[in-house]
Amino acid sequence: MKFDSDLDDGRPEGRASRTSGDAVDLQIGGGAPAFPSVAPEALLAAIIEGSDDAIVSKTLDGIVTSWNPGAERLFGYTASEMIGQSVRRLIPEERQMEEDAILRQIAAGRRVSSLHTTRLRKTGASVRVSVTVSPVRDEHGKIIGASKIARDVGALELARQQLAESERRFKMLADNMSQLAWIADSKGWIFWYNKRWFDYTGTTLSDMEGWGWKQVHHPDHVDRVVERIQRSWDSGEIWEDTFPLRGRDGRYRWFLSRARPIKDENGEIAYWFGTNTDVTEQRAQAESIETLLTEVNHRSKNMLTVIQSLARRSAPGNDDFLKRFVRRLEALAANQDLLVRRAWTRVEMHELVRAQLAFALDIAGTRIEYDGPEVDITSRAAETLGMALHELATNALKYGALSVDGGKVSIVWEDRDGRFQLTWRETGGPEVMPPTRTGFGTSVIRDIPVTALDATTSLNFSQGGASWFFECDSDTVIAH
C-alpha cells in the first residue's frame, strides 16, 4: 500500500494530520517522536495497517491511491482491486451526488466530519458507515487529494434506532394513558411527568420538579400526603393515597394515587413510578349510593316499626310472643345498619357479634366472651349468622347460661384449611333439656344456615349447657 507520509496539511515543520473517528495527530517532522526507537513513517504505517477502521486516500477525482486492511474487511475489496479505481464503486447510485459534494468541500480545503451515510460492500450489500474526509496537501500546502476514514456504525445506528423507537413508544404510552403519571429518583425527587399531568394542572416541569407538586395539592390535605409519601420514600413500601388535586381551571378533583419502587439489578431502589387516577365521579357515585342506602334503611326501619305496631294490635295479651318478635325485628335492623355502613358488601366478624349481642352484653357484660381472627364476611353470611347469634343469645338469657349469675357464653370462630367454623358454648348455667318442640328460632339456628350457606350445623343440649357448631366452605363466608 502506498501512502505519502511526507505530505503535510500546510502547517510548519512538516507535520501531517490524520483523523480516525477520534482525532489522532502524529508528529512527522520536527520535535521529539512519540516512539524514539521507531521511525515516524513506519509508526504511521503501522497505525494505518492495524486500524479497524477503513483508511483510504484518493485523488481529487476520487481515484483510490491507498487501501488499508480495515477497508478490505469493511468493504470486501482487496487493495489490488481498489487502488487505481474510482471510490464511486462503493457509493449507491442514489448517493453519487454526496461524493460530488465531498470532493467540492475537499477542494475548498474544508474537512467533512462524521457523515453518516450508506456504502456498498463487494457483495452489493449495504453498510451504514460514519465517514470523515480530510484534505491532503503537498509540501507547498497545495491540496492534492483526500484521506478518508470510514467506520461501520450499523450496529450503533440499529441500537440508536431501537432506543429512539423505545422512547417513542414510551412517550406515546405515557402521554396517552388516562392517568397522570410521574417518575421520581430513589429519594423521591420527581423529575418527569407525562403530558396528562401538565394538561390537567396547567403547570410546567420547572414548576413541578422536585417537591413542586405540593402547590397543586389542597391545603387541607397536603401535610398528610407529604407525611405518608415520605414514609414510603424512607421505607421503600408501595405508596397509595387519595386526595384532591387542583386543575388549570382552579377546581379540585379527587385522585387515587399510587407509587411503586423500581429496583436495579442489585435490588436497590433506582426510581419510583407513580400514577394519579381521577376518581371524582366514582366518589360521587359512592356517596349517592350511600345516601340511597341510608334512605332505604330509614324507610325499612319505619316499615319494621309499622310491623311491630301491627303485631301488638294483632296479638294483644301475648307478651312473650311480642317480645321475641320485636327482638328479631331489632336484630334485622342491626344487621341493616352494619351493611349500610359497609355499602352492603361486607361486615367484620367482631363488629357483627357486638351489634347482634348488644342487648345481651348490656345484661351479661363480661360473662359473654368472643374471640377469633379479624375477617370480613359477606353480606349474606352476615345476615344468616347475625340472626343465629341473636337467637342463641335470646335463648341463653331466657333459659340458658345467661339466665343465672354464674353462667357464661363463649363464642369462637376460625378460618382454617379452607373451612370457616364458629362455635357457641354455654357453661355454668342451669341444667338444660332439649326442646319438646321446634319453632322459628330453631329454624334460624339450625336450618337457615344450611340452606343459605350450604353449611353444616349442630345444636346440642348437654348437661353442662347448650352448644352450637357451624361450619362451611370459607369462600362462601369470607369476603374477598
C-alpha positions as CSV (number, residue, x, y, z in Angstrom):
1,M,0.0,0.0,0.0
2,K,1.4,3.4,-0.9
3,F,0.8,6.3,1.4
4,D,2.6,9.6,1.1
5,S,3.6,10.2,4.7
6,D,5.6,13.3,3.8
7,L,2.5,15.2,2.8
8,D,1.5,17.9,5.3
9,D,-1.5,19.9,5.9
10,G,0.1,23.3,5.4
11,R,1.3,23.6,9.0
12,P,5.0,24.4,9.6
13,E,7.7,21.9,10.4
14,G,6.3,19.2,8.0
15,R,3.5,18.0,10.3
16,A,0.8,15.7,8.8
17,S,-2.6,15.2,10.4
18,R,-4.8,12.0,10.0
19,T,-8.2,11.6,11.6
20,S,-9.9,8.4,12.5
21,G,-13.2,8.8,14.4
22,D,-11.2,10.4,17.3
23,A,-8.5,12.8,16.0
24,V,-5.0,11.3,16.0
25,D,-2.1,13.8,15.4
26,L,1.4,12.4,14.6
27,Q,4.5,14.5,14.5
28,I,6.3,13.5,11.3
29,G,8.7,16.4,11.2
30,G,10.5,18.3,14.0
31,G,10.1,17.7,17.7
32,A,10.6,14.6,19.7
33,P,9.0,11.5,18.1
34,A,6.3,9.6,20.0
35,F,8.3,6.4,19.9
36,P,12.1,7.2,19.8
37,S,13.0,3.7,18.5
38,V,10.5,3.7,15.6
39,A,10.8,5.8,12.5
40,P,7.8,8.2,12.2
41,E,6.9,6.9,8.7
42,A,6.9,3.3,10.0
43,L,4.9,4.2,13.0
44,L,2.3,5.9,10.9
45,A,2.1,3.0,8.5
46,A,1.7,0.6,11.4
47,I,-1.2,2.5,12.8
48,I,-2.9,2.6,9.5
49,E,-2.3,-1.1,8.9
50,G,-3.6,-2.1,12.4
51,S,-6.6,0.2,12.4
52,D,-10.1,-1.5,12.5
53,D,-11.4,1.5,10.5
54,A,-11.2,1.8,6.7
55,I,-8.4,4.3,5.9
56,V,-8.3,5.3,2.3
57,S,-6.6,8.0,0.3
58,K,-7.9,9.3,-3.0
59,T,-7.2,11.9,-5.6
60,L,-9.4,14.9,-6.2
61,D,-11.0,12.9,-8.9
62,G,-12.0,10.2,-6.5
63,I,-9.4,7.6,-7.6
64,V,-8.2,5.4,-4.8
65,T,-4.4,5.7,-4.0
66,S,-4.2,3.7,-0.8
67,W,-6.4,1.0,0.8
68,N,-5.7,-0.4,4.3
69,P,-6.7,-3.9,5.7
70,G,-9.5,-2.2,7.6
71,A,-11.0,-1.1,4.3
72,E,-10.7,-4.6,2.9
73,R,-12.6,-6.0,6.0
74,L,-15.3,-3.4,5.8
75,F,-16.0,-3.4,2.0
76,G,-14.7,-6.8,0.9
77,Y,-12.4,-5.5,-1.8
78,T,-8.6,-6.1,-1.7
79,A,-6.1,-3.3,-2.1
80,S,-5.2,-4.5,-5.6
81,E,-8.9,-4.4,-6.6
82,M,-9.4,-0.9,-5.4
83,I,-6.2,1.1,-5.9
84,G,-6.4,3.0,-9.2
85,Q,-10.2,2.5,-9.2
86,S,-12.8,5.2,-8.5
87,V,-14.1,5.3,-5.0
88,R,-17.6,5.7,-6.5
89,R,-18.0,2.0,-6.9
90,L,-18.6,2.0,-3.2
91,I,-21.4,4.6,-3.4
92,P,-25.0,3.7,-4.2
93,E,-26.4,5.3,-7.3
94,E,-28.8,7.5,-5.3
95,R,-25.9,8.9,-3.2
96,Q,-23.5,9.8,-6.0
97,M,-24.2,13.5,-5.5
98,E,-23.0,13.0,-2.0
99,E,-19.5,12.3,-3.4
100,D,-19.7,15.3,-5.6
101,A,-20.3,17.5,-2.5
102,I,-17.5,15.8,-0.6
103,L,-15.0,16.5,-3.3
104,R,-16.1,20.2,-3.6
105,Q,-15.6,20.5,0.2
106,I,-12.1,19.0,0.0
107,A,-11.1,21.1,-3.0
108,A,-12.1,24.1,-0.9
109,G,-9.9,23.0,1.9
110,R,-12.7,22.1,4.2
111,R,-13.0,18.9,6.2
112,V,-16.1,16.6,6.1
113,S,-16.6,15.3,9.6
114,S,-18.7,12.3,10.8
115,L,-21.0,12.0,7.8
116,H,-23.4,9.1,8.5
117,T,-24.3,7.5,5.2
118,T,-24.6,4.2,3.3
119,R,-21.9,2.5,1.2
120,L,-21.8,-0.8,-0.7
121,R,-19.8,-3.9,0.0
122,K,-18.3,-6.0,-2.8
123,T,-21.3,-8.4,-2.4
124,G,-23.6,-5.5,-3.2
125,A,-24.9,-5.4,0.4
126,S,-25.4,-2.0,2.0
127,V,-23.4,-1.0,5.1
128,R,-24.0,2.0,7.3
129,V,-20.8,4.0,7.9
130,S,-19.6,7.1,9.5
131,V,-17.2,8.9,7.1
132,T,-14.6,11.6,7.8
133,V,-12.8,13.1,4.9
134,S,-9.8,15.5,5.2
135,P,-7.7,17.4,2.6
136,V,-4.2,16.1,1.9
137,R,-1.6,18.8,1.0
138,D,1.8,18.6,-0.5
139,E,4.9,20.3,0.9
140,H,3.8,23.6,-0.6
141,G,0.3,23.4,1.0
142,K,-1.5,22.6,-2.2
143,I,-4.4,20.2,-1.9
144,I,-3.6,17.1,-3.9
145,G,-6.1,14.6,-2.6
146,A,-8.1,13.4,0.4
147,S,-7.8,10.9,3.2
148,K,-11.0,9.1,4.2
149,I,-11.8,7.2,7.3
150,A,-14.9,5.0,7.3
151,R,-16.3,3.2,10.4
152,D,-19.1,0.6,10.4
153,V,-21.9,2.1,12.5
154,G,-24.6,-0.3,11.5
155,A,-24.9,-1.9,15.0
156,L,-24.6,1.5,16.6
157,E,-27.3,3.0,14.4
158,L,-29.5,0.0,15.0
159,A,-29.1,0.4,18.7
160,R,-29.9,4.1,18.4
161,Q,-33.0,3.4,16.3
162,Q,-34.2,0.8,18.8
163,L,-33.6,3.3,21.6
164,A,-35.4,6.0,19.7
165,E,-38.3,3.6,18.9
166,S,-38.4,2.6,22.6
167,E,-38.5,6.2,23.7
168,R,-41.2,6.9,21.1
169,R,-43.4,4.1,22.3
170,F,-42.9,5.1,26.0
171,K,-43.8,8.7,25.2
172,M,-46.8,7.5,23.2
173,L,-48.0,5.3,26.1
174,A,-47.2,7.8,28.8
175,D,-48.8,10.8,27.1
176,N,-52.0,8.9,26.1
177,M,-52.7,6.9,29.2
178,S,-55.8,8.1,31.2
179,Q,-53.8,8.6,34.4
180,L,-51.5,11.4,35.4
181,A,-48.0,9.8,35.7
182,W,-44.6,10.8,37.0
183,I,-41.2,9.4,37.8
184,A,-39.0,10.2,40.9
185,D,-35.5,9.2,41.8
186,S,-34.7,6.9,44.7
187,K,-35.1,9.8,47.2
188,G,-38.5,10.9,45.9
189,W,-37.3,13.9,43.8
190,I,-39.7,14.0,40.9
191,F,-38.0,14.8,37.6
192,W,-40.6,13.7,34.9
193,Y,-44.3,14.0,34.4
194,N,-46.4,12.8,31.4
195,K,-48.4,15.2,29.2
196,R,-51.6,14.4,31.0
197,W,-50.2,15.9,34.2
198,F,-49.3,19.2,32.5
199,D,-52.6,19.3,30.6
200,Y,-54.6,18.9,33.8
201,T,-52.6,21.1,36.1
202,G,-51.6,23.7,33.6
203,T,-48.1,23.7,35.0
204,T,-44.6,23.2,33.6
205,L,-41.7,20.9,34.6
206,S,-39.8,23.8,36.2
207,D,-42.9,24.4,38.3
208,M,-43.4,20.8,39.4
209,E,-39.8,19.4,39.6
210,G,-38.8,18.0,43.0
211,W,-41.4,18.9,45.5
212,G,-43.1,21.5,43.4
213,W,-46.2,19.3,43.1
214,K,-47.2,20.4,46.6
215,Q,-48.5,23.6,45.1
216,V,-51.4,21.8,43.3
217,H,-52.5,19.9,46.4
218,H,-55.4,21.1,48.5
219,P,-54.0,22.9,51.6
220,D,-56.3,20.8,53.9
221,H,-54.6,17.6,52.7
222,V,-51.1,18.4,51.6
223,D,-49.4,17.9,55.0
224,R,-51.0,14.4,55.4
225,V,-50.0,13.5,51.8
226,V,-46.4,14.6,52.3
227,E,-46.1,12.7,55.6
228,R,-47.4,9.5,54.1
229,I,-45.4,9.6,50.9
230,Q,-42.2,10.5,52.8
231,R,-42.8,7.4,54.9
232,S,-42.8,5.3,51.6
233,W,-39.7,7.1,50.3
234,D,-37.9,6.1,53.5
235,S,-39.2,2.6,53.9
236,G,-39.4,1.5,50.2
237,E,-43.0,0.4,50.7
238,I,-45.6,0.8,48.0
239,W,-47.5,4.1,48.4
240,E,-51.2,4.6,48.0
241,D,-53.4,7.6,49.0
242,T,-56.5,9.5,47.8
243,F,-56.6,13.3,47.8
244,P,-57.7,16.3,45.6
245,L,-55.5,18.0,43.0
246,R,-56.1,21.4,41.6
247,G,-56.7,21.7,37.8
248,R,-55.8,24.5,35.5
249,D,-59.3,25.9,36.0
250,G,-58.7,26.2,39.7
251,R,-61.2,23.5,40.6
252,Y,-60.2,20.4,42.6
253,R,-60.8,16.8,41.6
254,W,-60.1,13.6,43.6
255,F,-57.4,11.2,42.6
256,L,-56.4,7.7,43.7
257,S,-52.6,7.8,43.7
258,R,-50.1,5.0,43.8
259,A,-46.3,4.8,43.5
260,R,-44.2,1.6,43.2
261,P,-40.4,1.4,43.6
262,I,-38.4,0.3,40.6
263,K,-35.2,-1.6,41.6
264,D,-31.9,-2.1,39.8
265,E,-30.1,-5.4,39.3
266,N,-28.7,-5.2,42.8
267,G,-32.1,-4.9,44.4
268,E,-31.7,-1.3,45.3
269,I,-34.4,1.3,44.6
270,A,-33.4,3.3,41.5
271,Y,-36.7,5.1,40.7
272,W,-40.3,5.5,41.8
273,F,-43.1,5.3,39.2
274,G,-46.4,6.9,40.2
275,T,-49.9,7.4,38.8
276,N,-52.9,9.5,39.8
277,T,-56.3,8.2,38.7
278,D,-59.2,10.5,38.6
279,V,-61.9,9.0,40.9
280,T,-64.1,12.1,41.3
281,E,-67.1,10.5,39.6
282,Q,-66.7,7.2,41.4
283,R,-66.6,9.1,44.7
284,A,-69.8,11.0,43.8
285,Q,-71.5,7.8,42.8
286,A,-70.4,6.1,46.0
287,E,-71.8,9.0,48.0
288,S,-75.1,8.8,46.1
289,I,-75.3,5.1,46.7
290,E,-74.6,5.6,50.4
291,T,-77.3,8.3,50.6
292,L,-79.7,6.0,48.8
293,L,-78.9,3.1,51.1
294,T,-79.3,5.3,54.2
295,E,-82.7,6.4,52.9
296,V,-83.7,2.8,52.2
297,N,-82.5,1.8,55.6
298,H,-84.5,4.6,57.2
299,R,-87.7,3.7,55.3
300,S,-87.3,-0.1,56.1
301,K,-86.9,0.8,59.8
302,N,-90.1,2.7,59.6
303,M,-91.7,-0.3,58.0
304,L,-90.4,-2.5,60.8
305,T,-91.9,-0.1,63.3
306,V,-95.3,-0.4,61.5
307,I,-94.9,-4.2,61.6
308,Q,-94.3,-4.1,65.3
309,S,-97.4,-1.9,65.8
310,L,-99.5,-4.3,63.7
311,A,-98.1,-7.3,65.7
312,R,-99.1,-5.7,69.0
313,R,-102.6,-5.0,67.8
314,S,-102.9,-8.4,66.2
315,A,-101.8,-10.4,69.3
316,P,-102.9,-8.4,72.3
317,G,-102.0,-10.1,75.6
318,N,-99.3,-12.4,74.1
319,D,-96.4,-10.5,75.7
320,D,-93.9,-13.4,75.3
321,F,-94.5,-13.7,71.6
322,L,-94.3,-9.9,71.1
323,K,-91.0,-9.6,72.9
324,R,-89.4,-12.3,70.9
325,F,-90.9,-10.9,67.6
326,V,-89.7,-7.4,68.4
327,R,-86.2,-8.7,69.3
328,R,-86.0,-10.5,65.9
329,L,-87.0,-7.3,64.1
330,E,-84.3,-5.4,66.1
331,A,-81.8,-8.0,65.0
332,L,-82.7,-7.4,61.4
333,A,-82.4,-3.7,61.9
334,A,-79.0,-4.0,63.5
335,N,-77.8,-6.1,60.5
336,Q,-79.1,-3.5,58.1
337,D,-77.2,-0.7,59.9
338,L,-74.0,-2.7,59.6
339,L,-74.5,-3.5,56.0
340,V,-75.4,0.1,55.1
341,R,-72.2,1.4,56.7
342,R,-70.2,-1.1,54.6
343,A,-72.1,-0.3,51.4
344,W,-73.9,-3.7,51.6
345,T,-70.7,-5.5,50.8
346,R,-69.0,-6.9,53.9
347,V,-69.0,-6.9,57.7
348,E,-66.1,-7.5,60.1
349,M,-66.9,-10.5,62.3
350,H,-66.1,-8.8,65.7
351,E,-68.4,-5.9,64.7
352,L,-71.2,-8.3,63.8
353,V,-71.0,-10.1,67.1
354,R,-71.1,-6.8,69.1
355,A,-74.0,-5.5,67.1
356,Q,-76.2,-8.6,67.4
357,L,-75.4,-9.2,71.1
358,A,-75.6,-5.6,72.2
359,F,-78.8,-6.3,74.2
360,A,-77.2,-9.3,75.9
361,L,-73.9,-7.6,76.6
362,D,-75.8,-4.9,78.4
363,I,-77.2,-7.5,80.7
364,A,-74.5,-10.2,81.0
365,G,-71.4,-8.0,80.5
366,T,-68.1,-9.9,80.7
367,R,-69.9,-13.2,81.0
368,I,-70.1,-13.2,77.2
369,E,-66.6,-13.8,75.7
370,Y,-65.9,-13.9,72.0
371,D,-62.6,-14.4,70.1
372,G,-61.4,-15.0,66.5
373,P,-59.4,-13.5,63.7
374,E,-60.4,-10.2,62.2
375,V,-62.2,-11.4,59.0
376,D,-64.7,-9.7,56.8
377,I,-67.7,-11.8,55.9
378,T,-70.2,-11.4,53.0
379,S,-73.5,-9.6,53.4
380,R,-75.4,-12.9,53.0
381,A,-73.3,-14.6,55.7
382,A,-73.7,-11.5,58.0
383,E,-77.5,-11.7,57.8
384,T,-77.6,-15.5,58.4
385,L,-75.0,-15.6,61.2
386,G,-76.3,-12.4,62.8
387,M,-79.8,-13.8,63.1
388,A,-78.5,-17.1,64.5
389,L,-76.3,-15.4,67.1
390,H,-79.2,-13.2,68.2
391,E,-81.5,-16.2,68.6
392,L,-78.9,-18.1,70.6
393,A,-78.4,-15.0,72.9
394,T,-82.1,-14.7,73.4
395,N,-82.4,-18.3,74.5
396,A,-79.3,-18.1,76.7
397,L,-80.8,-15.1,78.5
398,K,-84.2,-16.7,79.0
399,Y,-83.4,-20.4,79.5
400,G,-79.6,-21.0,79.4
401,A,-76.3,-19.9,80.9
402,L,-77.1,-16.2,80.9
403,S,-80.3,-16.7,82.9
404,V,-78.2,-17.3,86.1
405,D,-75.4,-15.2,87.7
406,G,-72.6,-17.8,87.3
407,G,-73.3,-18.8,83.6
408,K,-71.1,-17.9,80.8
409,V,-71.1,-17.9,77.0
410,S,-68.0,-18.4,74.8
411,I,-68.1,-17.6,71.1
412,V,-65.1,-18.7,69.0
413,W,-64.5,-18.6,65.2
414,E,-61.6,-19.5,62.9
415,D,-60.8,-19.8,59.3
416,R,-58.5,-22.8,58.7
417,D,-57.7,-25.0,55.7
418,G,-60.5,-23.5,53.6
419,R,-63.2,-24.0,56.2
420,F,-64.9,-21.4,58.4
421,Q,-66.0,-22.6,61.8
422,L,-68.0,-20.9,64.6
423,T,-68.8,-22.4,68.0
424,W,-71.2,-21.1,70.6
425,R,-70.7,-22.8,74.0
426,E,-72.6,-22.2,77.3
427,T,-71.3,-23.2,80.7
428,G,-72.3,-22.7,84.4
429,G,-76.0,-22.4,83.6
430,P,-78.9,-24.4,84.8
431,E,-79.4,-28.0,83.5
432,V,-80.8,-27.8,80.0
433,M,-83.2,-30.1,78.3
434,P,-83.8,-30.5,74.6
435,P,-86.9,-28.5,73.5
436,T,-90.0,-30.5,73.1
437,R,-91.0,-28.6,70.0
438,T,-89.2,-26.7,67.3
439,G,-90.2,-23.3,66.2
440,F,-88.9,-20.4,64.2
441,G,-85.9,-19.9,66.5
442,T,-84.7,-23.4,65.9
443,S,-85.0,-22.9,62.2
444,V,-82.9,-19.8,62.3
445,I,-80.2,-21.5,64.2
446,R,-80.2,-24.9,62.6
447,D,-81.9,-24.9,59.2
448,I,-81.5,-21.5,57.6
449,P,-77.6,-21.6,57.6
450,V,-77.8,-25.0,55.9
451,T,-80.0,-23.6,53.1
452,A,-78.4,-20.2,52.8
453,L,-74.7,-21.0,53.1
454,D,-74.6,-24.8,52.4
455,A,-73.3,-25.2,55.9
456,T,-73.2,-27.9,58.5
457,T,-74.7,-27.1,61.9
458,S,-75.3,-29.0,65.1
459,L,-77.3,-27.8,68.2
460,N,-76.6,-29.9,71.3
461,F,-78.2,-29.7,74.8
462,S,-75.8,-31.4,77.2
463,Q,-75.9,-31.3,81.0
464,G,-73.2,-28.7,81.0
465,G,-75.0,-26.3,78.8
466,A,-76.2,-25.7,75.2
467,S,-73.7,-25.6,72.3
468,W,-74.0,-24.8,68.6
469,F,-71.5,-25.5,65.9
470,F,-71.4,-24.0,62.4
471,E,-69.0,-24.9,59.6
472,C,-68.9,-24.2,55.9
473,D,-66.6,-23.5,53.0
474,S,-64.6,-20.3,53.6
475,D,-65.2,-18.9,50.2
476,T,-69.0,-18.9,51.0
477,V,-68.5,-16.8,54.1
478,I,-65.3,-14.8,53.7
479,A,-65.5,-11.6,51.6
480,H,-62.6,-11.4,49.2
